[in-house]
Amino acid sequence: MKYLLINKKTHNENYREALLSLEKFLSDGFNEIEVSNDDFNYEEFMKKLEEKDEVIICGGDGTLNYFINHIDLDNIKNNIYLYPAGTGNDFLNDLNKKDTKEPILINEYLKNLPTVIINDELKMKFINGVGYGIDGYCCEVADNLRDKINKPVNYSSIAIKGLLFHFKKRIANIKIDDNNYQFKNVWLVPTMKGRFYGGGMMIAPNQDRLKDEDLSVVVYKTKSKLKALMVFPSIFKGEHIKKKKVVKIFKGKNIEVSFNIPCALQVDGETILNVKKYKVVL
């Protein structure tokens, strides 16, 4: 049996279109299950499945992130598929499958996922990346806007206004494996398993989620607001890494990042407020 999981809190107009596209794949029958991040027990659901059953997650990065944090990733016995029906699809974009019209088998990508530890308390797995700095700030502002307006949020506009007026540069202390660094005038320090985050920003263009044994840590720093603004659009094509004075990229398995002033952090697009530091373990 095939089980189609739909997040009833996040599916939008893409949902019905997804069902039409999935018609051929589901032609031999399926059970549609509406889930939410509040009342559906993913772990119990997975335990009750027979080995031949298949699961299709219909949603975006946030839905996938919730799924990986609420099942036993070491004991998956079923085929797990993802079909894009959310607003953010950085994971499938990283696989060059963002415009797919069929479900993508993702079991191999659910292995060896990194864990982020936030403020020494909250632990989460992530599949794309952790954003800390103006990227987390953008998610915080976007979350607030969604509560007030019923239309898509313009992240680029939020980022530009943040760079020019609202977001204050940080001093970052960073430990990558056994190496310690400090940088001033820092705008963001994400840690990446994949190449993309933030709805299409190729922040770590050389990262390979399957082949790389390490994660990528990107430091975006410059004293000049104008310089920060000028370089920022190049992130969408991954060309920012050519700006060696602004962008530094490190590789490692054990990462610790702290800012002198707390700010929001995002994990696969999910926002956590007032973060002083984060650690990532692969």
N, C-alpha and C positions, 0 to 999 in steps of 0.2 A: 504494500500500500504506500502511496505517496501522500505526504502531509504538507500542506501549504500553510506556512505561518505568516499571518498578516498582523502587523502592529497597528491596532485600531486607533492609537493615539497619534500616529505619525503618517499613516498612508493618506495620500491626497489624490488628485486627479490621475496620477500615474498608476493608481491601483487597478482600475478597470481596464486600462490599456494593457497592463501587465497580464491580467487574466486572459485577454484575447491573444496576446503573444504566446502565452503558455499553453494554449489550447491543444496543440499537437503533442507537447511533452506530457500533458495530463490526460490524454485521450483514453487511457485505460482505467481512468477513475482516480479520484483523490478525495481526501478530507480537508476541507478548509477550516483552519482554526484561527480565530481572532485572539490575539494576545495583547497584553500591555505590559509595561515594565513594572506594574504594581501588583498584579494579582495572578500572573501565570507562572507556574513553577516549571521552568525549563528542565531542571535536573530530574524531577519525577517523570516528566513527559518522556525524556530520553531513555530512562530506565525501563519504561513499559514497552518500548519499541521492539519488534522482532528484527533480527539481523538483516533481513531482506528489505525492510522498510526504508524509505528514503524521505529526507526532509528538505523542503525548499523554503528558504528564508526570503521573503519578499519585502525588501526595504533597503535602507542605505547604511552608511557607516555607523550611525548611532545604534541602529537595531542590531547590527552585527557585533558591535562592541558589547552590548548587553548580553547577547547570546554567549559569547566566549567567556564572559565573567560569571555565568550562572550554570555552566555544565562542567563535567569532568573531562578536560581536554585530553587527558592521557588514556582515556578508555572509550573513545568514540568507536562504535561498531557499525554505524550506518553511513551511507553516502549523504553528505551535506552539500546542498547547492545554494547559490545566491543568485537572486534575480533583482536587478536594480529598480526600485520603486520609491526611493527616498529623494531628498533634496541634495544630499551629499554622497557622492559615489567615488571617493578617492581611491578606495581599495581596488575596485574594478578598473579604474583609470590607470592604476599602476600596472595592472595585468594587460593593459591595452584592450580591455573588454567593456569600456564604459557604455558603448552604444550597442551592446549585445542584445539580440532578440531571443536568446535562449538561456536557460539557467546554466551557471558555471559551477562545476564541481570544485569545491574549495578545501577538501580534506587535507591536502598536502600543505596548505598555507596555515593550518591551525596548529601546526607543530612548532615547538621551541619559540613560543611567543614571549616577548619580554614583559616584565612586571614593573610598574611604576609605584613607588611608595611616596605618598604625599604628606609632608609635614610629620614624617615618622609615624603616621597613623593609618591613613587610608591606602589600601593596596588594590591595584587594578591591572589586569592584562590589557595590552593594546595591540592593534593589528596594523595601524598606520604610523601614528606618531604622537608625541607629547609636545604641545606648544606652550612656551612660557615667555611672557613678555607682551608685546603689542598684539601677537596672535591670540593669546588668551584674552586680552583686553577686548579684541574685536568680537570674540564669542560672547563675552559678558554683555557688551552693548547690544549685540544682535538678539540675545535672549530677552533683554528688556524691551526692545522694539517689537518683538513678536507678540508680547503681551498687550501692546497698544495698537498695532496695525495688523490688518489681515491681508498682507501682500508680501512677496519675497523681499528679503533683506539684502541691501547692497553692501557687501563686505568691503569692496574696494573703497567706497565712499567713507565707511567707518575708519578704515586704515589710514586714509589720507588725512582725515580730520584729526585722528589720533597722533599721527606723526607731526602734524603742524601745531596742534594746540593742546591736546588733552593728556597724552601719555608722556610720562617723564622717564628719561633714560635712567638705567640702573647701573650699579656696580655689581658685576657677577663674579662669584667665586666658583670655580669649576674643577672637579676632580674626575679624571678619566683614567680608570685602572690605577696605576701608581703615580700618575703625573698631575700636578696641581697648577692651575692657571688663575690669574685675575685679570679682568678686563673692565675698563671704564667706558662710559657712554654706550651702554648696551641696549639695543632695542628688542632683541629676542634671542633665546637659546633653546631651540627645539632639539629633541632626540628622536631619530627616525628609524623605523623598521622598513618602511617603504619610501618611495620617492615623493609622494604627494600628500598634501593636507590642505585644509582650508578651502575646499571646493575648487581645486585645480592648480594650486601653487606647487611648482616642482622645486621644493625647498632643498631636497637632497638628490640631485639628478644622477649621481653615480652610485646610489644605493641599490643593491639587488637583494630583495627579501628572501630569496631562496639560496643564492650562492654565498652571500656575505656572512661570515661568522661573527662579524661585529655590527654595531649600530653606528649611525652617523650623528654627530653632534655639530650643529651649525651655530656659529656665533656671528650675529649681525650687529656691527658696532660702527658708529661714527659720531663725532661731536656735532656735526653740521646737520640740522634738520633738512636743509635743502638737498644735501647729498643723500641722506636717507630716503627722501622722497623721490629723487631722481633714479636711484638704483632699484627701488622697490618694484616697479612694474616688470623688471627683467626676471623676477622670481618665477613668474608664470611660465617662462620658457626655460628656466634653469640656467640662465645666462649670468645670474648674479655672482656665480662662483668665479667669474673672470675678474671681479673687482677685489683683488687680493687685500687691499687696505681696509675694506669694509667687511669682507666675509672671510671667516676662518672655519675650516671643516676638520673635525677630528674623528677618529674611529676608536671604539672601545666596547667592552662588555659591561663594565660597572661604572656608572656615571652618577655624579652628584652635582647638582646645580643649586646655588642659593643666591638670592638678590638682597641688596641692602634694604630695599623697600618691598614688602609683599605685593603681589598682584595676582590676577586671575591666571589659571592654567587650564588648558583644554586637553582632553584625552580622546582622540578620535572624534573630536567635535563636541564632546560633553564637557561642560564648564564646571570648574571647581574654583571657588572664590578664596581670596585672602591667603594665598600660598606663599610661605616663606622659603621653602626649598622642596626639591624633589630628588629622588634617587631612582635609578633604573638598573635592573639586574636582568641579564640575558641568560 
